[in-house]
Amino acid sequence: MAAIETASGAHAMGAVKVHDHWSSRIGFIIAAVGSAVGLGNIWKFPYMVGQSGGAAFVLVYLGCIALIGLPIIIAEWLIGRRGQKNPINTMAEVARANGRGRGWVLIGAGGTLAAFLILSFYSVIGGWALAYLAEAGAGSFTGIDKDSAATLFSGLLANPGRLLAWHSVFMLLTVGVVAMGVSTGLERATKLMMPALGVILLVMVGYGTTTGSFGAAVDYLFTPDWSKLDSGVVLAALGHAFFTLSLGMGVMIAYGSYLRQDIDLVRAAATVAVADTTIALTAGLAIFPIVFANGLDPSSGPGLVFVTLPLTFGKIAGGLVLGVLFFALLIFAALTSSISLLEPVVELLEERTPMGRIASSVVAGLATWALGIGALLSFNAWSDVLIFGQNIFDLLDKLTSKFMLPACGLGAIVFVAWFLDRESVRKDLDLGPVGFGIWNVLARYVAPAGVIAVFWGSL
């Protein structure tokens, strides 16, 4: 997380640390955007579009962000700000203060578990980015063609030793930042790195306009073929909306626990959603022209970005420098998200055990790293190990994004909309009668109905 200073040192069993707060509204917004903008936008979004039928998926995804994602992120921040503790303790505290049963703690517990599971395979992808930073620096992309790009990526996946090394480095970086607490240095770096990532994406979009396939990419992203729309596509869109906004995984409840009362939750949520969606769509406009121009399959899955981007950097002037810079920034974006994923687990250990900040970070990081080994072996030594027909990597991805995140997000929005005092919620959101009326309809009916309908369709 960026821009938080947290207390460290040993804590007595069961003692709860006192949280500091975000240094400023801008610091909070940057950290929330950093959590949202990561590999999900640049790595996951394009291949999910490809696997889910193009523009039909994109439009459903945008609808999920506006009608379901926004109310839920606001609800999670509101819960966190009231509880001022880790997600589990926060849910217990807020439920108790409002005369509700302890069963609501499951929202915090499920979200924290989801964050742990996601980080285990997210770190593997972060390791891919680190490996490609090294490849870019070595000039491996120069003059590369689509077959060579595919061979480069498949060679990485087939080598468990390389995957383990890069996975370990990525987790070490994540644990190191979380263990040190949060400094203004990370906040300043985020202010520089996030705009820089946007500039590089725009350069890639500019290159895409020269490929002769930019129009095809725009049609693919924004002209829907509704015949491709089914419950699976809708479920995938909703799951990705949760994944990319860090919903249902305890992260936003944890971030909310550092909020002061004067932060406008609605405006902040809109800012985060717009920034996150803009980066995702820009990534699509950067990647799909290359996909179509080189005859690649847009539904080729998680490796899509790692095959298409080397083709770009291998052809354009200054590609070596841009390749190094892009993958460095991609790693930074991944780290701002991985730090946020580790934070709920670390907060829990720090508040519920005698361990301090450093020990909690190391223990949480080691456990996540160990589970990540199973995910990375899914591509090689354990490729024939299937659970419910899925390898470990795919199982962790689908279990969290399609089920755990929507379930925990549903619990959060139902709790705020139906089980908290309505007048106190109105004051927290600082909305007028019309604004609060819209919020009430979305939070009480539209968002829960959307999540339930998609669940029902998937079953």
Secondary structure, 3 states (H helix, E strand, C coil): CCCCCCCCCCCCCCCCCCCCCCCCHHHHHHHHHHHHCCHHHHHHHHHHHHHCCCHHHHHHHHHHHHHHHHHHHHHHHHHHHHHCCCHHHHHHHHHHHCCCCHHHHHHHHHHHHHHHHHHHHHHHHHHHHHHHHHHHHCCCCCCCCHHHHHHHHHHHHCCHHHHHHHHHHHHHHHHHHHHCCCCHHHHHHHHHHHHHHHHHHHHHHHHHCCCCCHHHHHHHHHCCCHHHCCHHHHHHHHHHHHHHHCCCCCHHHHHHCCCCCCCCHHHHHHHHHHHHHHHHHHHHHHHHHHHHHCCCCCCCCCCHHHHHHHHHHCCCCCHHHHHHHHHHHHHHHHHHHHHHHHHHHHHHHHHHCCCCHHHHHHHHHHHHHHHHHHHHHCCCCCCCCCECCECHHHHHHHHHHHHHHHHHHHHHHHHHHHHCCHHHHHHHHCCCHHHHHHHHHHHHHHHHHHHHHHHHHHC
